[in-house]
Each structure stands twice: as C-alpha cells, then as structure tokens.
Amino acid sequence: MLYHEVEGKLDMGLSIAVDQKHPLLSIIGRDYHSIPLNIDAFGGHSFIDLFLESGASRQIESIAANYKLLRMDGVSIVRLEAEEVQGISAFMRELLSLNSIFPSGLFLESGIIKADFRFHHSELRKVSDIIGKIIPLESNVKIVDLGKDRGGITAINMMNERVKLSVVSYEVEWNPGADFGNTDNFMLEAKSLSFDDKEIEAVVLYGSSETKRKFGRPISEEDGVYVTKVDSDFVKDVWIKCNERHIPRGAVIAKPANGKMRIHTFLPSSLVNQYIEILFNTSRDRSKSDFILTGSRAYDISIWDTI
C-alpha cells in the first residue's frame, strides 16, 4: 500500500491567518517573504522557532540578540516562547487536542502567521466550536479557508514551494504485538507539531481492504481513520532530540512491514545533515544494530511512487 491510496482520508482543511504586532516578527516579515515556523515542546515549555536563511539584515541581528539565536548550516533559528506570539498559542492548543487534526504548514508571511490543518469530517463540529470560542476573543485571528481538503501530497507540495524539502528515510525494529493482526495495510502520519515533549500522536490510515482494525482508537471506523500513541523508544528519542536541536519536521509518514517501521521524514534540505546525525547518535546510544538509513534525497513528486 502506498500513501497516495490513503492521503485523502483526512478530507477537510482549515487555514487561519494571525496578524502579529510582535516587533521581531514585524521586522522579519519585511525582510523575508516567507519564513517556516515550528512549534515544539521541551522541558515542559512550548516554543515557536523561526527559520531564517542566511542574509538577515543587521537590524534583525540586533533585535534577535535579545532572544535565543542558534546558527546551523546557514540557517539562523530564533526561538520564542509560544505565549509571546499573539493569538496563535491558544488556538493551536485547542485544535491539536482533537484526534484527527493535522498541521500541514506553519509560516510567517508579511508579518502574518499562516497555519494550515487537515482533519476528518467527523470532527467538523468540534473544529467549529473551537472557532466559535476563539474568534470572539482573538480579533487578530481570521479564518481564511474551511472546507474540503486537497490531500496530504498537495499539502507537502505547497510546503516545498515555500521552503525546499528533502526526505530522509530509515528502518528500525518495531513489534506492536500479535494482537494487532495484519500490520502491512495501514500507514501512520505523525502530528509533526506538538505541545507535548513526552508523547507522539499519529493518525492511523487503514487501506480499504483491511477489516481487522485493531491498532489505534477509532476516529471513523467507516473510513478507516484511527489515532494512536507511537510506542517506540527509538522514535521518541529522535523526536525529543529534534526538539532540542530545533529541527522541524514538515511531515513524518511511517509504514510498518515485516517487523520493521519504515519512516519517511520531510524536513528543510538545509537541516538534513543535522537530522541524520541525530539518527545515528540515537542508534549508537541505544545499541540499535537493526537501524538502517535507507534514503536521503531532495523532494520531488516521484517520491510518492515508493512511499
């Protein structure tokens, strides 16, 4: 089974725009057309990272000196407390608490934070309730689009148009237990933005022919959409180290097969070496002789012939 067979199961989309008055975001927004953002959690705190390609103005450098700034492979990363960013933290916390809501793009453009989400239509009422609760309180939050979604592949294509992506693939041993039956006919899509540094949630997308769906809690039994916690110490370690090292993941897609977890991580091309280093360090720390790096390549549409 390939991803394109199940990518449309999260069939609704939501796009929001959040005007910002934060001085750093306003100045950065003037100097850069589009900046990728990432939300992660570490040590009980939630952060928003801004990824600035080389060439930042001196004015940005002077303001950024008041914040935590990391330089890595030609990228300057500024980390802000999530609560500093007006309007976005409360809204995203509410949305990400839903089972099927899935972030599919977070960017700063012209001083406005734009966030895209995918979700299953069975949670439309909950999404509507969150919008109704947040909009009256946050006048700077605007609903740009709510309706039928164009699918996960289109979302990743749009990410790649804003920042060039690469795909790093690896295999590691994974054994969910005999009770889960056939594990070759579903895919996992991890929630790549998280306010929790201890848990990794993933949406489980079953193939249409799989009837014994014992893995995960149902979101929609009819459509074969479930949710689960990722129970892999190796994957959790990689996730936490990425948060520590400020490495965003635009998408993480996994497919269990023959006792292995095949994981494909989509991330900015400029940070590929940093991510691969984390994989091998985690493998050595855990003495994981079964870990195999299976691929690393610039993203293009042909990747979906194999994932």
C-alpha positions as CSV (number, residue, x, y, z in Angstrom):
1,M,0.0,0.0,0.0
2,L,1.2,3.5,-0.9
3,Y,0.5,6.8,0.8
4,H,-1.5,8.2,-2.2
5,E,-4.1,5.4,-1.6
6,V,-5.0,6.9,1.9
7,E,-3.9,10.5,1.8
8,G,-7.4,11.8,1.2
9,K,-8.9,10.2,4.3
10,L,-8.3,13.4,6.2
11,D,-10.8,15.1,3.9
12,M,-11.3,18.6,5.5
13,G,-9.0,21.6,5.5
14,L,-8.7,24.7,7.7
15,S,-6.4,27.7,7.1
16,I,-6.1,30.5,9.5
17,A,-4.2,33.8,9.5
18,V,-3.0,35.6,12.6
19,D,-1.9,39.2,12.4
20,Q,1.2,39.9,14.6
21,K,2.4,43.0,16.4
22,H,5.5,41.4,17.9
23,P,8.4,43.7,17.0
24,L,10.7,40.9,15.9
25,L,8.0,39.3,13.7
26,S,7.1,42.6,12.1
27,I,10.7,43.3,11.1
28,I,11.5,39.8,9.9
29,G,8.2,39.9,7.9
30,R,9.6,42.9,6.0
31,D,12.9,41.3,5.2
32,Y,11.7,37.8,4.2
33,H,8.7,36.9,2.0
34,S,8.1,33.5,3.7
35,I,9.6,32.0,6.8
36,P,8.9,28.5,8.0
37,L,7.9,28.2,11.7
38,N,7.8,25.2,14.0
39,I,6.1,24.6,17.3
40,D,7.7,22.1,19.7
41,A,7.9,21.4,23.4
42,F,11.0,20.8,25.6
43,G,11.4,20.7,29.3
44,G,7.7,21.5,30.0
45,H,7.7,24.6,27.9
46,S,6.3,25.3,24.4
47,F,8.2,27.3,21.8
48,I,7.9,28.7,18.3
49,D,11.0,28.6,16.2
50,L,11.6,30.9,13.2
51,F,14.0,29.7,10.5
52,L,15.9,32.4,8.7
53,E,18.0,31.7,5.7
54,S,21.4,33.4,5.6
55,G,21.3,37.1,4.7
56,A,19.4,38.6,7.6
57,S,19.6,42.3,7.9
58,R,21.7,43.9,10.7
59,Q,18.5,45.3,12.2
60,I,17.2,41.7,12.6
61,E,20.5,40.6,14.0
62,S,20.4,43.3,16.7
63,I,16.8,42.5,17.7
64,A,17.4,38.8,17.6
65,A,20.3,39.3,20.1
66,N,17.6,39.7,22.7
67,Y,16.4,36.2,22.0
68,K,17.8,32.7,21.9
69,L,19.6,32.5,18.5
70,L,21.1,29.4,17.0
71,R,23.1,29.3,13.8
72,M,23.2,26.0,12.0
73,D,24.2,25.1,8.4
74,G,23.5,28.6,7.0
75,V,20.2,29.0,8.9
76,S,19.6,31.3,11.9
77,I,17.0,29.9,14.2
78,V,15.2,32.3,16.7
79,R,13.2,30.6,19.5
80,L,10.3,32.4,21.1
81,E,8.1,31.3,24.0
82,A,4.8,30.2,22.3
83,E,2.8,32.6,24.6
84,E,4.8,35.6,23.2
85,V,3.2,35.1,19.8
86,Q,-0.2,36.8,19.8
87,G,-3.3,34.6,19.2
88,I,-1.6,31.5,17.8
89,S,-0.8,29.5,21.0
90,A,-4.4,29.2,22.4
91,F,-5.9,28.4,19.1
92,M,-3.4,25.8,18.1
93,R,-3.5,24.1,21.6
94,E,-7.3,23.7,21.1
95,L,-7.0,22.4,17.6
96,L,-4.2,20.0,18.3
97,S,-6.1,18.4,21.2
98,L,-8.5,16.9,18.6
99,N,-7.8,13.4,17.4
100,S,-7.6,13.9,13.7
101,I,-6.4,17.5,13.4
102,F,-3.2,17.5,11.5
103,P,-0.9,20.5,10.9
104,S,0.2,20.8,7.3
105,G,2.0,24.1,7.2
106,L,3.0,27.0,9.5
107,F,4.7,30.1,8.1
108,L,5.2,33.8,8.7
109,E,4.4,35.9,5.6
110,S,4.4,39.7,5.6
111,G,4.0,39.9,9.4
112,I,1.1,37.4,9.4
113,I,1.3,33.8,10.7
114,K,-0.5,31.4,8.4
115,A,-1.4,27.9,9.6
116,D,-2.9,25.1,7.6
117,F,-4.6,22.0,9.0
118,R,-6.2,18.8,7.8
119,F,-8.8,16.8,9.7
120,H,-11.5,14.2,9.3
121,H,-15.0,15.5,8.7
122,S,-16.3,13.7,11.8
123,E,-14.6,16.3,13.9
124,L,-16.0,19.3,12.0
125,R,-18.4,20.2,14.8
126,K,-15.5,20.3,17.3
127,V,-13.5,22.4,14.9
128,S,-16.5,24.8,14.5
129,D,-16.9,25.0,18.3
130,I,-13.2,26.0,18.7
131,I,-13.5,28.6,16.0
132,G,-16.6,30.0,17.8
133,K,-14.8,30.2,21.1
134,I,-11.5,31.7,19.9
135,I,-12.6,34.2,17.2
136,P,-14.6,36.5,19.7
137,L,-11.5,36.6,22.0
138,E,-8.8,37.0,19.4
139,S,-9.6,39.8,16.9
140,N,-6.3,39.2,15.1
141,V,-7.3,35.6,14.1
142,K,-9.0,35.2,10.8
143,I,-10.4,32.1,9.1
144,V,-9.0,32.0,5.5
145,D,-10.5,28.7,4.4
146,L,-12.6,25.9,5.8
147,G,-13.9,23.1,3.6
148,K,-12.9,20.1,1.5
149,D,-9.2,19.4,1.6
150,R,-6.9,18.6,-1.4
151,G,-4.9,15.8,0.4
152,G,-1.6,15.3,2.1
153,I,0.5,15.2,-1.0
154,T,-0.8,18.6,-2.1
155,A,0.0,20.0,1.4
156,I,3.6,18.7,1.2
157,N,3.9,20.2,-2.4
158,M,2.8,23.6,-1.0
159,M,5.4,23.3,1.8
160,N,8.1,22.6,-0.7
161,E,7.1,25.7,-2.7
162,R,7.8,27.8,0.4
163,V,11.0,26.1,1.6
164,K,12.9,23.3,-0.2
165,L,12.3,20.0,1.4
166,S,14.2,16.7,1.5
167,V,13.1,13.2,2.5
168,V,15.2,11.2,4.9
169,S,14.1,7.5,5.3
170,Y,15.1,4.8,7.7
171,E,14.0,1.5,9.1
172,V,14.1,0.3,12.8
173,E,12.7,-2.7,14.5
174,W,9.1,-2.4,15.6
175,N,6.8,-5.0,17.2
176,P,3.3,-4.0,18.1
177,G,2.3,-7.4,19.4
178,A,0.5,-10.4,17.9
179,D,-3.0,-8.9,18.8
180,F,-2.7,-6.3,16.1
181,G,-3.0,-8.8,13.3
182,N,-2.0,-7.6,9.8
183,T,0.3,-4.6,10.1
184,D,1.1,-4.3,6.4
185,N,-2.1,-2.5,5.4
186,F,-2.1,0.8,7.3
187,M,0.1,3.9,7.5
188,L,0.9,6.2,10.3
189,E,1.1,10.0,9.9
190,A,2.7,11.6,13.0
191,K,1.5,15.0,14.3
192,S,4.6,17.0,13.3
193,L,3.7,19.9,15.6
194,S,3.3,19.2,19.3
195,F,2.9,21.0,22.6
196,D,3.9,17.8,24.4
197,D,7.5,16.6,24.5
198,K,6.6,13.2,26.1
199,E,4.0,11.8,23.7
200,I,3.9,11.3,19.9
201,E,0.5,11.0,18.4
202,A,-0.2,9.7,15.0
203,V,-3.2,9.3,12.8
204,V,-3.6,5.7,11.5
205,L,-4.9,5.4,8.0
206,Y,-6.1,1.9,7.0
207,G,-6.3,0.6,3.5
208,S,-9.8,-0.1,2.2
209,S,-9.3,-3.8,2.2
210,E,-8.3,-4.1,5.9
211,T,-11.2,-5.2,8.1
212,K,-9.4,-6.2,11.3
213,R,-8.5,-2.8,12.5
214,K,-7.1,-3.4,16.0
215,F,-4.4,-0.8,16.0
216,G,-5.4,2.6,17.5
217,R,-8.6,4.2,18.7
218,P,-11.3,4.8,16.0
219,I,-12.0,8.3,14.7
220,S,-14.0,6.9,11.8
221,E,-14.4,3.1,11.5
222,E,-16.3,3.6,8.3
223,D,-13.3,5.4,6.6
224,G,-10.6,3.5,8.4
225,V,-9.2,6.5,10.3
226,Y,-7.8,5.9,13.8
227,V,-5.4,7.6,16.3
228,T,-2.7,6.1,18.4
229,K,0.4,6.9,20.5
230,V,3.7,5.9,18.9
231,D,5.2,3.3,21.1
232,S,8.9,3.2,20.0
233,D,11.7,4.4,22.3
234,F,13.9,4.9,19.3
235,V,11.4,7.1,17.6
236,K,10.6,9.0,20.8
237,D,14.3,9.7,21.4
238,V,14.7,11.0,17.8
239,W,11.7,13.2,18.3
240,I,12.9,14.7,21.6
241,K,16.5,15.3,20.2
242,C,15.0,17.1,17.2
243,N,13.1,19.4,19.5
244,E,16.3,20.1,21.5
245,R,18.2,20.8,18.3
246,H,15.4,23.0,16.7
247,I,14.9,20.6,13.7
248,P,11.3,20.9,12.3
249,R,9.6,18.0,10.6
250,G,7.1,19.1,7.9
251,A,5.7,15.6,7.8
252,V,6.5,12.2,9.2
253,I,5.0,9.2,7.4
254,A,5.5,5.6,8.6
255,K,4.6,2.2,7.3
256,P,5.0,-1.0,9.4
257,A,6.2,-4.0,7.4
258,N,7.7,-7.3,8.4
259,G,8.6,-6.3,11.9
260,K,10.2,-3.0,10.9
261,M,8.9,0.5,11.0
262,R,9.7,2.3,7.7
263,I,9.8,6.0,8.5
264,H,10.0,8.9,6.0
265,T,10.7,12.4,7.4
266,F,10.1,15.5,5.3
267,L,12.3,18.4,6.5
268,P,14.1,21.5,5.2
269,S,17.0,20.5,3.0
270,S,19.4,22.7,4.9
271,L,18.9,20.6,8.0
272,V,19.3,17.1,6.6
273,N,22.8,16.5,7.9
274,Q,21.7,17.6,11.4
275,Y,18.8,15.1,11.3
276,I,20.9,12.2,10.0
277,E,23.5,12.9,12.8
278,I,20.7,12.6,15.3
279,L,19.5,9.2,13.8
280,F,23.0,7.7,14.1
281,N,23.7,9.1,17.5
282,T,20.4,7.6,18.8
283,S,21.2,4.3,17.2
284,R,24.6,4.2,18.9
285,D,23.1,5.4,22.3
286,R,20.5,2.6,22.1
287,S,22.8,0.0,20.6
288,K,20.3,-0.4,17.8
289,S,22.0,-2.7,15.3
290,D,18.7,-3.0,13.4
291,F,18.7,0.7,12.4
292,I,19.2,1.3,8.7
293,L,19.3,4.6,6.9
294,T,17.5,3.7,3.7
295,G,17.4,7.0,1.8
296,S,18.1,10.8,1.7
297,R,17.1,12.8,-1.3
298,A,15.7,16.2,-2.4
299,Y,11.9,16.1,-2.5
300,D,10.2,15.7,-5.9
301,I,6.8,14.3,-6.9
302,S,8.3,10.9,-7.9
303,I,8.9,10.1,-4.2
304,W,5.2,9.0,-4.0
305,D,5.9,6.1,-6.3
306,T,7.7,4.4,-3.3
307,I,6.1,5.8,-0.1
